[in-house]
Amino acid sequence: MTVTLREFDPHDYADLACIHNANYPLRSRTADTFIEADRNRSPKCRARRWVACVDGRMVGFGAYDQDIYDYHPRRFYIGVSVLPEHQRCSIGAALYDQVMAGLSGFDPQVLRGNAFSTQPDGLRFLEKRGFREVWRETPNQLDVAGFDPSPHTGLEQKLRREGFEIKTLRELEGDPDRDRKVYDLYWQIYDTLPHEESEVVHMDFEDWAAATLDEDQTPLEAFLIVTHGEEYIGFKEMCLDPSDRNVLQGGLLGVLPAYRRRGIALALQLRAIAYARANSYGLIKSSTGAEHGAMQSLFAKLGYVNLYDWYQMEKRLP
């Protein structure tokens, strides 16, 4: 068996998707979603990819990149995937070494990698190389057609009598300060929630707006804002799943601390489910931190089914 490593080529996208899906069938992606993600990556985020070939056939890939949502010039995400039938042949190790060599010129300070309970070998691979778990999330999903909203009838009307309104970004287009107010609300809420970083650097407004308010990914009718008079006090973001038209992806959901425990988060979830049903989505997929007990309870109350554990692993370099 002859193994060779080379730079990723645009012709490799189909094989890239096949290798990814062979390892992560519950997080499947198409070649087009990889292409689109690469095309839309912020110019400030570095990324590079290599592939492993056996007798000329692509059997694995390794990569590093950066995420605009928690961008730091010395923080990188890395990943290695190998077809199951070619695992335990040192191919993953060779790809990891190549990725680390490619990163050496940037003096990385923090490396992040993902592992999943469905792939225990991947977790051990990272642990063997000095990574440790720093955050855990629970991906989940809801069968939209099977959801019964009747136990919660009247909740939104009750909140409306208390002065709260649920509006879409589309309905708020007349507010000239809308985007800035949503940005401020996003980070006010984010800072109060459990998250993996002890110190979070807020994205610049322009970067956040480009990543969050892209109508091709986030329909304005699917981004919900709770208003109380002129104030924005809660929100739920939802976006399209580019790999599956049947799926609506749930993003961050939150309410300002002063307005919690009134049923507002529940009302946002109910409106999101109603939107999914009205637009013929079969599933809503989401994820929440294992430490976020209140949100875990809300998902369970609504009938979301937990799929697996997602470990975010970290290695700090000297």
N, C-alpha and C positions, 0 to 999 in steps of 0.2 A: 504494500500500500504506500503510495507516494502522496504526501501531504505538502501543499504549497500555500503560502499566504500572499495575498496581493491586495492592492487598494480596491475599494468598492467602485463599481462602474454602474452608470445609469441602466445598463442592460440587466443588472442583477436584481432589480426590484421584485420581479415575480418570484425568484428563488428566495429572496429575503422574506417575503410574506409567507411562503410555504414553510420555511424553517421556523419562523415565529409561531405560526399556527400549529405546527407539530408539537411544539413545547407548551403552548398556552391556548388550548382550544376554547377556553372560556373567555379569553381576551383577544379573539381573532381579529385580524386586520387584513385589508386588501393591499395589493401593490399600490393602488391609487392613493390610499390613505397615507402610506409612507411617503409617496411623492409629494402629496399636498403638505404634509408636515414639514418636509425638508424645504419646500418652496416658501412656506410661510414663517420659517424660523426667523426670529429677530436678528438683524445683522450683528448685534453685539454678542450673540450667543455662539460660541465656538462648537464645532461638531466635526467628527471624522469617523469613517467606518472602514473596516477591513473584512475580507472574506477568506475562508479556508476552503480549499478544493482538494478532493481526493481523486486522483487520476483524471483531473480536469473537471470534475463535477463539484459544484458548490454545496458544501455540507454544513457550513457554520459561518457565523459572523461575529465580530466584536466591534464596539463603538464607544465613543465618548460624546457627550453633548452637554449643554447647559439649558436651564429652564428659565424663561423670562420672569416667571412668577416668584422665583427666589434667587434671582441672579446675583452672583458675586463672581468677580473675575478669577478667583482661585477655588471655586466650588464646581465640581463636575459630576455628572451622572455617567456611570459606565454600565455596559451590559455585554454579556456573552451568551450566545445560543448555538447549539449544535444539534443536528438531527439525532433523534434518540438512538438509532442504530449505529451511530458513530461516536457515541459518548463513551467515556472511560478509555479513550485512546490518546489522551494528552492533547487533543485538538483544542479543547476549551482553555487549557493552561497556556498553550502557545498563543492563542488569540488574546488572552488576558495580558501576557507579557508584551505583546505587540501594542496593545492599547496603552499600557503603562509607559512604554518607550515613546509613544506618540505624544503623551502628556508631559513628558519630562521638561520640555522647553517652556512650559507655562507655570512651573513651580506650584503645582496644585497643593492646596491646604486641606481640603475636605473632599472625599470621594463618597458618592452615594450609589447604591445598587439596590435593585428590587429582588425580593425572593417571595415565594408563595408556598402555602401549606400543601398545595397540590403537586409541588415539585421539590421534595425534601433534598434531593441531590444538589439543587441550585443553592439552597440555604447553606448546606455544608461546604460547597465550593467557596462561597464568600467568607464563611467563618474561618476556613483554613487559611485564608489570605488576610486575616486580621480585621475583618468587618464585624461589627456588632449591631444588634438590633437597637434602634433609637426611636422607632415609631411603628405602630401597627394599625392597620385599617381593616374594616370588614366590608368588602364589596357585597352588595345585595341587589335584589330585584323584586319588582312587584308585577304580578299578572293583572294588567289593567282591566280586562274583561271580567275577571273574577272578583273584583273589588266591590264591596257593598258600602256606599256612602251613607245609607239611611241612619245609622246610629249617630251621625253628626249633623243631621238636618237642623238648620236654623243657626248654626254657629256664626256664619259670615254675617247674617242679618243682625245678630246680637252685637257683633263687633262694630257694625255700621252705626248702630244706635249709640255706641260709646265713642263715636267720632273717628273710627278707623275705616279706611277704604283700601281694598286691594286693586291696584291698577297695573296695567302692563306698561312697558317702556313706550310702546306705540301710543298709548293713551296719554302719556306724559310728554309727548313731543312739543307741546306748547310751552313747556317750562324751559326758558333759555339756559337755566342753570342745572338742568336735569343730569347731564353726564357727570359734572363735577360733584353734585350732591350724591349721586350713586357711588362714585369713587370714594368720597369721604365716608359714606356709610359703610361701604365694603370693609375698609380698614379699621373703622371704629369697632365693628362687630368682630372682624378677624382677630383683633388684638385681645378680645375677651374669651376666645375659644381655645381649647387645648390644641396645640400644634407641636410639630417636631422640633422647631427651631427655638432655642432659648432667646435669641435676639433676631427679630424679623426686620429686614430692611424693606420698606414699602416701595413698590414699583413707582416709577414716574407716571404721572397721569397719562401722558401720551402712550407709553408702553402698555399700560393697563387698558386704556380704551381700545387700542388696536387689537389686543389679545382677547378682550372680554365682550366688546360690543360689535363684533364682526357679524353682520346680518346673515352671511352665508353659513355661519356655524351656530349663531344664537338668534333665532327669530325674535323680533321685538315683542311679539305677542306671547312669547314663552318666558320672558324675563319679568318677574312679578315684583312689584314694589308696594309696601304698605305705607300709606300716608296718614298723618294725624295733623290736620290743618295743612300748613305749608311744609311741615317737617316730614322727611323720609325716615322711617323708624325700623323697617325690616325689609327683607328681600329674599327671593329664591331665584336662582339662575338655572336655566335648563338649556341644553344645546343638542344639536343633532348628532347622531352617531354615523359618521361617514361610511362605516363598514356594514351597517344594517339599518335599512329604512324602517324596520319594525320597532326600533329601539329609540327611546328618548333618554338622554343622559341627564341626570340630576346633578347640578353643581352645588355650590355653597348655599346654605340656608341659615339665616340668622335674624335675630331681633335684638335691638338695643336693650341692655340690661334693665333699664327703668320700665320697660314694657313687657317683660317676660312673665310667664305664668298666667297669661290671660287667654290662651288658646290661639294666639296669633300664628305661631309656627305650625300648629295643626291646620289652621285655615289655609295657610299657604300650601301645605301639602295637598289638601283636598282640592284646591283650585288647580294645582299642577296635574293631579290625576284626572280631573275633569277636562283639562286641555288635552291631555294625552288621548283620552277616550274620544273626544270630539274630532281629533285629527287622526284617528285610526292607528295609533301606536299600540302594539301588543304588550310591550314591556317598558317599564321605567327602571333603569339601572342607576345605582348610586353607590356611595361609599361613605363611611364615617369612621372617625378615629375610635379605637377601642377604649380610649380614656374618656370619650365624650358620652357619658352615661345617659344624659337627658335625651340626646338625639338617638342613641341606640334604642331607648325605650319607645320613642315616638315611631321609629321605623317598625319595631315589633308590633306596636299597637295597631298599625295600619296593615299589617300582614306581609311586609317585606320579608323575603327569605334570604338568610345569609348564605353566601356561596363558598367562601374560603377565607383564610387569613392572608393578608398582604403585609409582608415585613419590609420596612424601609431600613436598609442596612447602611452603616457609615463606617468609614475609616479615616482617621485624622493622621495627617502626615507631618513629620517634624519640619 
